[in-house]
Structures are given as structure tokens and as C-alpha cells.
Amino acid sequence: VKRWTDDEIRRVGYLVVDLIAKHLTDLDHEPAFTPVPRDAAERALAAPAPVASESADAILREFSDTIEPYPFGNGHPRFWGWVNSPPAVMGIFADALASAMNPSCAGGNHAAIYVERQVVAWLRAMLGFPDDAMGLLVSGGSMATLTALAVARHVKSGVDVRKQGLLDAPAPFAFYMTAHGHTCARKSIELLGFGSDAIRTIATGDDYRMDVDDLNRMIDEDVASGVRPIAVIATLGTTNTGAVDDLDAIADVCERHEVWLHVDAAYGGPAVLLDEYADARLGLARADSAALDPHKWMFVPVEAGFVVVRDGEAMRSAFSLVPPYIRSAGSPTGVYGLPWFSEYGFQQTRGFRALKVWMTLKHAGLDGVRDAVADNIALARYLVDRVRSAADLEFVASGLSVVCFRYRPSTASGRPELVEGRGDDALNKRILERLQVGGEAFLTSTELDGRFVLRACIVNYRSTRADVDFMLDTVRRLGAESPSA
Ligand SMILES: Cc1ncc(COP(=O)(O)O)c(C=O)c1O
């Protein structure tokens, strides 16, 4: 690995900046998604490890030719698949600067630690958590949930789980979530050794929110039969429909039963910046822990997740492997600085994720994030209105910036059997597949009440009404052209 001169760094660096600028500006005129051609994919998979050194210019050329043309799609104004946003440009630059400094954010008395401390304080306050709550940047909502539920296990299992594990635990355990809770909660519960049989699936209402009476009843039943409840996983913005659980009412139930409340705000968290979601913010502020993904609705480049735990000391004792008698209380002037982040989570060497969150937030301001979130919600509502007013579209569900709908041939098509029921699952699947590979726009799907639905999740500061119109025109055209319509 060679040492670069200042001139070389600048020359190649400017080429990289040109590539970034070209990529970001060309996106608007390209398909939302282009699958990697088969021969290109095969070539990539078969490429041998580079034994000899190649020039930076050749490497950048290969990037331009074979990698840049086939992005995931989420930079595009009409990409509304899963929960993926375009990157904020300051965040892109921050990634490069963070790599240039290349610190480990395990801990220590260096600037990156104070950047992460700031970011933790900002996000903690945004979610309504108190100053003595502790937070960490992690890879994403999945890692945030795993981290939070590990603390819940430490606090609520009633056994010294770090020493003894769960094998000899006196009682079976239970977790509570709805079928719309994200799979990362189930994966976490499995990974933490409880097994997915410990999950109670709480009913949801017509609005896909957790039925709080059902939750209360399930916990009562478990307690009465000697089961030990560990945690409720509520959601502020479900992936399927953007539903926001009644967090305040759920917090009441958790308080009454002394059950840990974890709120998955990975997607919907930034909505608490809006007055309209003040109630959600109040409920969220009562949680024991929460997950928020700056790489979703705050436009920080992937990966950037955030976990916050109200009882910071419990978080530390769930993870720290520094014996308590030598734990540093923090010395701002020494080498070790504040208590190390690595004592509050699983990772030891940790990247400088904080810089991209810090720069993105400073550049947009919380006001800028709030306005983008408000715009996306307004755009989703525009989509709902357009779907509702079209005879050949069926509105199914919407919350925050998610809209679920179906193409439904109008009765005028002479195919009334396709109007109701499950008959048009296949048609909608075909439309989606064609739309995705055609690249006019990118939606994904979900299943609601046994029905296949098209789903748009607008976490995209580049999207406009014209983009929504174009997507809908394409869906309707594809539907009308489809052989079964
Ligand atoms: C509501 C919700 N929670 C958790 C996650 C998992 O987050 P990540 O993919 O960042 O690990 C997602 C991902 O889409 C999500 O939508």
C-alpha cells in the first residue's frame, strides 16, 4: 500500500468528486432501477483477487463502467421501495472526511467522540428522552433493536443473564408485538436466546395499530400463569402501512405491569418534529428504549442507526466488560476521556458514523428535516387522494408517508370478477415486476389481510407531485396493458 503525495491525492480526489457530482445529477434522467445485466453480474462474481497493483485511474474507470450504472435505486426521485432514502450530499462528503480521519470511536479523548456525544444528545432530545439517557450510533434499526432488547433482558429477566445465561431461568419469558412489528425484533429475540415462541402476537385494529386492550389482557394472562413479561415492542411508523401505535396508552400498560417498553421509531421517528405527531412524541418520551434510523427519514447515507436507553447505567452494565472497579468516571483532560462507547454496546472498534449524522443535521437543520418529512407526508396524502379518485385504483391503507393500493380494472373493462377479492393479486404482482424492471418508478409490495398490495414509502426529499403522477400513470397503463385486464 503506497504513500500518496499531496498532488496525487488532489488529482484523484477531484476525479472522485466529478464522479459523485455526475452520479447525483444524472440520476434524475435515468431509470429508477436497472438490473445488473447477467453477463456483468457473472463477470463480477468471477473476478479474481487483484494480485498486482492497478492505477487509480483504471480503478475509477472500472467503477464508472461497471458499478455506478447499477445503483440500488434509492437516490432516484421516484424510488419509494421498502424504507430507503436518497443520501444528503453533506453526508456523502462527511463519509469521505470520516474515513480520512479514520478514528475508532470505541472511546478516547479525540474529537470524533465529542461529535458522537453531540449527535447522541441531539437525537436523544428529539425523541424526548432525558439527558441521563445513553445512546449510541449503530448500523441501523436492527442493531438498535438488538442492543435495546439486550438491555431489557439484562434488567427484566430476573437472572444474572451475563453469568448464567437463560438456561436455568425460573420462568418462561414473553415479548409482545403485533404482526406489523419489524422482523428485526423477532430476530433479536431469537438471537438473545428467548426463542420466537416467547413472542405474543397482539391483535391490531382496522388501522393496523396495536390493540392496547389485547396487549393488557395478554400480559395479565401471562402473569397469572407464571410467565415473566420482558418487553413490549411498539412501533412509531410500521414498515407495512406507516401505522403509529398509541404509545401513551401502551406506556400506561407497561408501567402498570413493569414491562420494558421499546419503541421502534426506526422509520417514523422524525415525524415527532411535527406538531401533528405531538401525541406520539409524548408517548415515545415514556419509553425505556427506542430505535431511530438517521439513514431513513433523515437522509444520512447508509449505515446510520441510533439506539437510546433511558437507564444509561443499565445499558452500561448490560455490555461493559471493564471491571466496575476500574471503570473510568470520565476525565476530559486524559487519554481515555469520557466513558467509552464500547461499554454501552457490543462493538469495540467503531467507525466515525457520527460525522455524517452531524454534518447532515447541521446542514439541513432540524427545521429542514421537519420540512422534508412534512413534504413527504403531504405527497403521500396527494397519492392517497389520486388513488381514491381513480375508478381503476383501490386505496388500501396509509400512515405517515406509506401508501398501499392496488390496481383494479374498472367494471367498464367487462371483467367484474377482477374487481373484488383476491382475484387481482396476480395482476398487481405482474404490474409491480414490470414497473420495477422498467424503471419508470420503484415501488415494493406487502401483504395486508391476505391481499397483495403495491406499496410506496416516500422518504425522499427529491420527489414531487409530477413524480407521483408519472408513477400512477405508469401503473394504470401497465394494468390496462396486462393480459388479464
Ligand atoms: C420500522 C422498522 N424498524 C426496523 C427496521 C430495520 O432497520 P435497519 O434495516 O436499519 O436495520 C426497519 C427497516 O426498514 C423498519 O422499517
The ligand as a Tripos MOL2 file, in Angstrom:
@<TRIPOS>MOLECULE
LIG
   16    16     1     0     0
SMALL
NO_CHARGES

@<TRIPOS>ATOM
      1 C1        -39.9790    0.0770   11.2610 C.3       1 LIG1
      2 C2        -38.6280   -0.5160   11.0080 C.ar      1 LIG1
      3 N1        -37.9090   -0.9930   12.0360 N.ar      1 LIG1
      4 C3        -36.6890   -1.5320   11.8730 C.ar      1 LIG1
      5 C4        -36.1170   -1.6230   10.6330 C.ar      1 LIG1
      6 C5        -34.7690   -2.2520   10.4770 C.3       1 LIG1
      7 O1        -33.8510   -1.2410   10.3070 O.3       1 LIG1
      8 P1        -32.4540   -1.4760    9.5320 P.3       1 LIG1
      9 O2        -32.8290   -2.0110    8.1870 O.co2     1 LIG1
     10 O3        -31.8570   -0.1320    9.5060 O.co2     1 LIG1
     11 O4        -31.6650   -2.4580   10.3110 O.co2     1 LIG1
     12 C6        -36.8270   -1.1460    9.5230 C.ar      1 LIG1
     13 C7        -36.2380   -1.2420    8.1640 C.2       1 LIG1
     14 O5        -36.8570   -0.9000    7.1800 O.2       1 LIG1
     15 C8        -38.1090   -0.5750    9.7100 C.ar      1 LIG1
     16 O6        -38.8330   -0.1100    8.6810 O.3       1 LIG1
@<TRIPOS>BOND
     1     1     2 1
     2     2     3 ar
     3     2    15 ar
     4     3     4 ar
     5     4     5 ar
     6     5     6 1
     7     5    12 ar
     8     6     7 1
     9     7     8 1
    10     8     9 2
    11     8    10 1
    12     8    11 1
    13    12    13 1
    14    12    15 ar
    15    13    14 2
    16    15    16 1
@<TRIPOS>SUBSTRUCTURE
     1 LIG1         1 GROUP 0 **** ****
